[in-house]
Amino acid sequence: MRLSREDVVYVAKLARLGLSDDEVDRMQDQLSSILEHIAALEELDTDAIPPTAQVIALANVMRPDAVVGSLSREAILANAPRQSDGFFEVQTVLGAADEDAST
């Protein structure tokens, strides 16, 4: 199936693409080539092939939901470079609190 220039311009307009004349010519060739490949696939007999949503078998890899104890706060903060009042201390991201608000 060969697309016309008008078809390409119409599709480009629907997609809100501004194409130059050279781009329209190139897209006409490329889109026509894609449609030819699809037409070749449509000629295949696929009646014996079942519909497939997934080509490989899926397996559930989730572990059982079990309640287990966690580390203590002291153990978690033991290797923290800085801590304050039992929390991780990090550098200010959006500016220091003591900076002048007018700057």
C-alpha positions in Angstrom: 0.0 0.0 0.0 1.5 3.3 -1.1 0.6 6.4 0.9 0.0 9.7 -0.9 1.5 13.0 0.1 -1.9 14.1 1.2 -2.2 11.1 3.6 1.2 11.9 5.2 0.3 15.6 5.5 -3.0 14.6 7.1 -1.4 12.3 9.6 1.3 14.9 10.4 -1.5 17.5 11.0 -3.3 15.0 13.4 0.0 14.5 15.3 0.6 18.3 15.2 3.9 17.9 13.4 5.3 20.6 11.2 7.0 18.7 8.3 9.0 20.3 5.5 8.6 19.1 1.9 11.7 16.9 2.2 10.4 15.4 5.5 7.0 14.7 3.9 8.7 12.8 1.1 10.9 10.8 3.5 7.9 10.0 5.7 5.9 9.0 2.7 8.6 6.4 1.8 9.1 5.2 5.3 5.4 4.9 6.3 4.6 3.1 3.0 7.4 0.7 3.7 6.0 0.0 7.2 2.5 -0.6 5.7 4.0 -3.0 3.1 5.6 -5.1 5.9 2.3 -5.2 7.8 0.5 -6.3 4.6 3.1 -9.1 4.3 2.3 -10.2 7.8 -1.4 -10.2 7.2 -0.9 -12.8 4.5 0.3 -15.4 7.0 -2.1 -18.1 8.2 -2.3 -17.6 12.0 -5.4 -19.7 12.6 -3.4 -22.5 14.4 -1.5 -20.0 16.6 -3.3 -19.2 19.9 -3.5 -15.6 21.1 -0.6 -14.8 23.3 -0.3 -12.0 25.8 3.0 -13.2 27.3 5.6 -15.2 25.4 7.3 -16.7 28.5 5.7 -18.3 31.5 5.3 -16.0 34.5 6.1 -17.2 38.0 5.2 -15.5 41.3 8.5 -14.7 43.0 7.0 -13.0 46.1 8.0 -14.3 49.5 5.4 -15.1 52.2 4.3 -12.0 54.2 5.7 -12.6 57.6 6.3 -10.2 60.5 9.9 -10.1 61.5 11.8 -7.9 63.9 13.9 -5.0 62.6 17.2 -3.5 63.6 17.3 -1.1 66.6 17.7 2.6 66.0 21.2 2.5 67.5 22.3 -0.3 65.1 20.9 1.6 62.1 22.6 4.9 63.1 25.9 3.2 64.1 27.5 3.8 60.7 25.8 7.1 59.9 28.3 9.8 59.1 26.2 12.4 61.0 23.2 12.0 63.3 21.1 14.2 65.5 18.6 13.2 68.1 18.3 9.7 66.7 17.8 10.7 63.1 20.1 10.9 60.1 21.5 14.3 59.6 22.0 15.5 55.9 23.1 18.7 54.2 20.5 21.3 53.5 19.2 20.9 49.9 17.3 24.1 49.3 19.4 26.5 51.3 20.4 27.0 54.9 17.8 28.1 57.6 20.0 31.0 58.6 20.2 32.5 55.1 18.5 35.8 54.5 15.1 35.3 53.0 15.5 38.2 50.6 18.5 36.7 48.7 
